[in-house]
Amino acid sequence: MTNVPVSVTNGSRLLLYFPFLWSMRNLVLLMLLLLSSCGLKQIGEDVHSYSDGVWYGPSYGRYMSGTCHALALDYPKGYDWKMDPLNDDAGCGLVMLADGVPVLRLKTGPEYEVSRDLLRHRIIAGRLYSDYTDGMTTVIKEDGRERVRYDGVEEIVCLEVTGGSIHTLGRPEGGNGFVYRVDGEPVLTREQGILYPHLDVHEGSVSFCFSSGVAKENGYHVCHYRVTDGRVALVETADDIVKVWDMRVYAGDLNMAVSLPEESPVLVCGDRRESVGYFNSLDLVSCSFCDGDGLCLWTRFLHSGSNLMSDILWMGGDRWHMYRLGGTLTAVHVDGDVFGAVMNPASGRDGIIFDSTRACSMPQGYAISSRNVMARKDSVLHVGLSHTEGGSPVIWRPDGMDTLRINGPIICLQ
């Protein structure tokens, strides 16, 4: 075969090169996507150097019900965060991961209005909600974007999101009374009173409870109230109730943990009473409803004669669990009729992770850093463990654990 030379004009040469250029463009885009999805470093930009204080990963916004979201503080590589975690010059960031993949990062510090306080962050339906105060105003952000700002300093005790609105229970500076807000606007304010820190969302309604003292002729009387969608209703309590430990509206029903003259504690729901379990050798120290989607009482007892305390979890019927003498639980999370609980290592004792009635040894060198580091995904318990010596944190499961490429503690799981 004879090779015939072909003459190509400039316009024809562009037509010949166009498919090649298009394929190279797709290849470059693919490489950029793969590189950017490998972690928190963008092409040509160090993770700690972005100017606006917010980084959104390639997988940001892809939230699914079975995804385990983790939130952690992340310090620069090599920084000893255990020695000085509050150093403003350390370049600390707040990182949210979805199944171990970074999807969001926020710079912390006054100029970004993002706190390093572990209690000021929570994940709800795959979104990060953070509150911050500068001593004059309170700011709430969703995934780094400002959603709420109002005058005054408040500790956000509870935060729930429903119908696109942010509902908060806050304690003003000084700790007296509370404010219930919707999108920052005050709905109910009390200058005095005991707030029970539970916000229940049921069929579009939002409820919580509080107690307040009232002076009467025969002395000081404590009244209990239920609030639903901002409407306050007095709760009538039986005369034989000696003490109300906690109140919570769950699935629309009011539940109270109380003490009776001869029995303590007792769960009261309407006309129904259930004994949580009474032991003559135990003195009740505290009793409260656990966090999570389920009704569970967390009680703490003091053993007469030994001055040692133990915890009992009660979930109805005969399901109660006493843990080792002198060892108390650090955190509890309830999901329906199952629970997860953690006992941090202390006084030479190893830590324990409870997957309902199953007890597992906590890996050496780890502990939980807050109460919000447990989640159950696809019926599997996940626990965020921080390194006690400043190493990388892990996500623990009964069948193993995954190490996160993070230099800091895990704040919460969802």
C-alpha positions, 0 to 999 in steps of 0.5 A: 500500500502506497502512503499518500500525503494529506494536506491539512488546513489550519481549520481542519487541523483543529477538527482533528485535534478536538477529540484528542483535547476533549479526551485529555480534558476528561482525563485531567478532570478525573485525576483532579477528582481522585486527588481531591477525594483522597483527603483534606488537601486540594490541588495546590492548596494546603489544608490549613491555608484556605482563606474563608475558613470553610472547606467542602469536600467532593462528597459533601452533601451526599448523606444517606441514612446508613452513613456514619458521620464523625466530627473531630478536632484536627490539629496540624501534623506533629502538634501535641494537642494533648499538651495545649488544646486551646492554643489559638495559634495552633491552626486547629480545624473542625472536620466532619467525615462520612464513613471515614471520608472528609466532607467538611472542614471549618477553621476554629477561632474567634475570627471564624466564630467556630469554637473548639469546645467539644460541647458546642457541636452536634450532627443532625441528619448529616449536618453540622450545627455549631454554636459560638459566643463572643461574650455579647452575641450567640451565633449558630451555624449549619455546615459553616454557614450562619443560620442564627444570630442574636444578642446575649450569651447562652449555653445551648443545652438542646438543639433540634431541627424540624421543618427547616427551623432550628429549635434551641433550649439555652441557659443565659449567662449565669445559669438561671432560667432558660430561653426557648427559641425558634430560629433565634427568636425567643418563644418562651423565657423564664428567669428562674426554673429547672430545665430538663434537657430534652427536646422531643420532636413528634409529628411536627410538634416540639416539647420539653419540660421544666420545674419552677418554685412557687411561694405559698402560705405553707412554704415553697412549692415546686410546680412542673410544666410541659411545653408543646409548641410554646404553649405551657401546661401545668403537670399535676403530680400525685401527692405521694411523689417525694421527688421528681428526678427528670421529665421527658416527653417521648413520642408525645407522652410525658414521662417522669422519673420519681421517688416514692416514700418506699420505692425509688426510682419509679417511672410514671407515664400517665396513670401507669407506674413501673418500678425501675428496681429498688435495693435496700442496700443502695441509695439513689444518687441520680436518675435521668433519661438517656439521650437517643431515640428510645426511653431509658433511665440511667440511674446511679446508686451508692452502696451503703457500707462501701461508699462505692457507686454503680450504674443501672440502665432500665429500658422497661420490664425486667431489662436492667443491667448493673455494672461493676462495683465502683465503676460508673458509665461515662456515656449511654446512647439508646436506639429503640430497644437496644443501647450502647454504653461506655465505661472509660478506663480509670484507676488502673481499670480497663475501659469497657464498651457495652453493646446492649448486654454484650461487654467488650474490652476497650482497646488500650490507650483509648477513651471517649472524649464526650457523651455524643460519640456513639451511633448505631448504623445498620444495627451495628454500634459505632463508637468514636474513641480518642487516643489518650496520648495524642495519637489518631482517633478510631471508629470502633465496631464489634468486628474491628476499628478504623483509624482516622487520619486526624490529629485530635479527639473525636467530638461526636458521631451520628 
